[in-house]
Amino acid sequence: MAQKYNIWQDLTKYKDIDEDEILAKLTPEELEELEAEFDPDNSLLPPSERQKNQTNKEATGPFDRQHLLEYLERKAKDEKDREERVPYESGKKRGKVWKPKDEPKPVVQDDGDVILGEDWESALGNATEDELVELAAVLGLHSMLNQVQYEASISNKKVSDIDEEAGKFAGVAKYAAAKKLPMEPPNDTDVDKSVQQAKDNDPALKDLNLNNIKNIPIPPLKELAASLKSNTNLEKLSMANTRLTDAVVLELAEALKENNTLKVLNLESNFISGAGIKALMDTVSKNTSLLELRLANQRAVLGNKVEMEIAKALEENKALLKFGLAFEQAGPRSRAHDAILRNNELHRKRRVGIEDDEAEK
């Protein structure tokens, strides 16, 4: 059995220490500093004796509690009440009096049937079972629906078009084989040609999509990022799922300091770390042209500190309208959400002609 640890075994060497000898060796400055930090745990002592006064002000006189209470009472009585917009009059109601709307209540007969009115009775009485199933889906009565009916309500299709038997309330959902969808065609963008176009500032290159091309070497991607410093035509750049690393993102961060043309940047599903995202967001906080930025689904876990830095950068940016990133912490998520909402409202006000100073209010 393991020996129990004694918390006092390492303190025995301090048992014979002479405190007076230690205090005698201290300088006056050290004694004063020690006295300022010393606060004996004794609530019976007055504060003036427990700790030295740390202010240099002279006392204005002895403390008189009764005099202070009389002064506070006198000041409260002499201070005028704030004037109300509508003066108070006894027995008179101020403002609008709420009245409930007069809505006809359903009539319940003795046999328990509910009369909804002539129009409703006629509509429901002549409705087919298929139409009643659709109505139940619209009203959100999903407990009355089977799986086929629920899927049909989502896709805005008639259940009878999918399966006539399953369209009834008593219908049983049958097994349906999964449909085989065609594979998405590979991205056939010529990377070398596109990089050269970006470096040459080709006016024809407005939108560059390199998504899902996983065999792009890092050097061409760095050249592409660096070319954005002088490129004045490229407006949309997508590099999702291209095995992007911090080396490329740091080049992008430097380029965005000078680029005023790029409006959409998609870097989702890559290997960008928190440090790379932080460097990029430091630049984005001062960028005024980028309208959409997507950074979701990175391999590294960001953590609370990086998420707070991202939220702070979004609060400083006044141009970004869409931001794609799944925050783990509620605080940064709320701040980022509020910042994007504010930017969209500023953009709306500028679009209708409100000046920038008024729009930011």
N, C-alpha and C positions, 0 to 999 in steps of 0.2 A: 504494500500500500504506500502511495507517495506521501512523503512527509509534508505536513501542512506548513505553509510559508508564514513566518512571523514578521509582521510589518514593523516591529520594533527592533529587529536584530541589527539593522544597519544604523540605528540611531544611538547605540550605546557609546560610540566613540565621542559623541558630543556631550556626554554626561558631566564631565569634569571641566568644561570650558568656563573660564572666568569672564563674565559679561562686562564687569567693571574695567578689566584690563583692555578689552576690545574697545570700549567707549573712550578710554583715556588716549588711545592712539589715533582717534579720529580728529580731523581738522574741524575748525568752526564751521566751514562751509558744508562739510559732510554731516555734521550734527544738525545743522539747520535743515538740510534736505531730508534727513531721517525723521526729524520732528514733523515736517510737513506731511509725510506719508503715514505717520503713526496715528491711529485712531483706536483707542481702547474700546473693547466691546463691553461697554457698561452704559446702559440707557439711563441710569440714575444720575450720571454726571451731566451738567449743562453743556451745551455745544461749545461754549467758550473755553471750557476746561478740557474737553476731549480733543480739540484740534486748534492749532494756532490760527488766528485771524489772518487770511491771505490777502486782504485789501489794504490799501494805503490811505483810504479816506478817513477823515476825522469824524467822530461821532457827533451828531447834531444835538444830542441830549439824551437823557434817560428814556427808556421805552415805557410808554404809558398806554396800556391796553385799553382802558376805559375811554381815554381821549381819542384813540383811533376809532373805536366803535361809534362814538358820538359823531365823529367827522364823516364816516361812511353813511350813517343814517341821515345826517343833515344834507349831504350831497345828493343822496337818492331822492329826498323830498323836494329839493330845489330844482332838480333837473326836469325839464319839460318833457312830456310824453310826445312821441312822434305822431304828427297829425295824420289822420286817416283820410283816404281819398273820398270816401262817402261818410259824412258825420253820422254818428250813432244816434238813433232816435228810439226811444222805448216803445216797444210794441210794433215796430215797423221792420219788415224783412228786407234785407239788402241783397241785390243780385237776383238772378233768375231762379224761380222755384221749379225743381225738376218734377216732371209729370210723366208717368209711364205711358207708352204708346197703347192706344186702344186696338188690340189685336183680337180678332174673333177666336174664341177657344173652341177646340173640337167638342162636338156634342157626343156624349156617351149615352147610348140607349140602355134600356133595362136589361137586354140580353147580353150586354157587354161589348157590342160592336161600336166602333167609332165612326162618326159621320164627318168626313173631311171637307165636304163641300161638293157642289155639283160638278165643277171642273175636274177636281182630283178624282172623284168617284168614277167619272166617265173615262178619264185617262187610264187609271189603274185597272178598271173593269175590262177594258178592251185590249190591254197589253198582253203580249204573248209571254210565255215563260222565258224565252231568250231575252226579251226586253227587261223583264223583271230581274234577271240575273245581272244584266248590265247596270241597272239602277242600283242594285245591292253593291256592285263594285264601286260605283260613283260615290255612294254614301259611306264607303269604307267598312261595310259589313262583311269583312273578310272571313269571319268565323262561319258564315253561311255558304262560302264558296269552296270548291275543291281546287286543286293545284292548276288544272287546265283553265278553269274560269278566271283564276287570279292572274295567270300569265297573260290571258287574253285581255283583261282589263288594263294591264300595264302597257301592252302593245297597241291598244286602241283597235282591236279586231273583234269581230263577232265570234262568240264561242262556237256557234253552229257551223261556221266556216272551217273551224279546226277539227271539231269532233261533235257530230250532232247529238250523240248520246250523252257526252260529257257536258253539254250545254244546259241540261236540266238540273234543278236543285237536287234531285236525288241521283244525279248521274255520278258515275265512278270514273275517276281519272285513270286513263290507261297509260301503259308504258309507251313512250315515244323514243325511237332511236335518235341519238344525237346526230345532227347533220354535220357532215365533213365539209369544212370551209377550206377554200384554196389558200395555200401559203402566200404570205405577203412577198411580193417580188423583191429581190435584193436591191440595195441602193447601188446604182451603177454610175454614180458621180465620179468623174475623173479628178482625183484629188490633186495631182501635180498641176494639171491645167488650171484648176480653180485657184490654187495658191498663187500661181503666176498671174492670173487675172487680178487677184486682190492686190498683189504687189505692184502691178501696172496701173492700178486704179481704173480698171475697165468699166466704163459706164453701163455696159450690158449686165454686169454682175450686181444685181440688187438683192437677191435671195440665194444664200448658199446653205444647202442641206447635206451634212455629212453623217446623219444619224445612222447608227447600227453598222458602220464600217469599222471593224475591230482590228484591222491589220495596218492601220496608218502609223508610221513611225512618229516618234515624238518631235524630231527636228522639223519636218514640214509643218506640223501643227504650231510650233513655236514661231516659225516664219510667218504663218498665216496671222497669228496673234499680233506679232510685231508690225505687220503691214497695216493694221488698223490705225496706227498713229497718223499715217498720211492718206489713208483711203477716205474718200468723200462720197462714195456711191453705194457701198454695201449697207443695207438697212436691216437685214435679217440674217442671223447666223445661228445655225442649229448644229450642235455637236453632241447629241445625246447618245449614250452607250457606245463611245469610241475609245474607252479605256484612258480617258483624259487624266492627267496627274497635276500636281501642284506646279510643276515646272511651266506648263502651258498657261495655267491660271494666273500665275505671277506676271507673265508677259501680257496677258489680257488686261490685268489690273493697271499696268503701266500704260498700255495703249489707250485705255478708256480715259486717262487723264487728258489726252489731247484730241480724242475722237468726239465729234459732235454730230455724227450721222447715224450711227447704229441705234436702232429702235428696239429690236427684239434679240435676246440672247438666251439660248437654251443649252444648258450644260447638265441635264438630268442623267442619272444612272451612270456615274463615273467613279473615279477613285480619288476625289478631291477631299483633302483633310480639313479639319477645322481651321488650321492656320491659313490654308489657301483661300477658304471662303471668307475669312476675316479680312485678308488683304484685298480681296475683290470688293467686299462691302465697304471698306474704307474709301475706295475710289468711287463706288456707286453713290455714296453719301453726298458727293460733290458734283456728280454728273447730272446734266440737265436735259439730255437727249434720250436716254434709255427709257422706254415705256413698259417693257416686259422683261422679266428676268426669272428663269426657272432653274432651281438648284436641287430639286428633290432627289431622294433615293441615292445618296452617296454611301460609299462603303464604310467610312469612318463615322463613329458616334461623336456628335458635336459637343454635347454637354451644356450645362446651364450657362457657363461663362461666355461661350461663343454665341449661344442663342441670344443672350442679352446684348452682346456687341452688334449682332445682326439687327435686332429690334431698334437699337440706338441709331444705327446707320439709316434705317428706313425712316425714322422720325426726322432725321436731318435732311433727307432727300424730299424734294417737293414735286418731282416729275414722274416717278415710277407709278404705274397704274395697275400692273399685275405682278404678283410675286409668288412663285411656286416653291414651297418648302414646308415639310411637316415638322412643326415644333413639338418637342417632347414636354416642355414646361409650359404651364398655363400663363405665367406672367409675360414672358416674351411673345407668346402667341397672341395675347390680347393687345399688347402694344403694337405689334406688327399689323394686326388687323385694323386697329384704329388709324395707324399711319396711312395705310393703303386707302381706307375710306376717305380720309382727309384729302389725299391727293386726287382722288376721283371727283370729289366735290369742288376742289380748286379748278380742276380741268373743265368741269361743267360750267362753272361761273365765267372762266375765261372764254369759253366757247360762245356764251350768250352776250359777251361784251362787257363784263364787269372788270374793272381795273384790278391789277395785282394786289395793291394795298388793301382794297376792299374785299377781295376774294379770300385773303388769308385771315380775315377776321372771323 
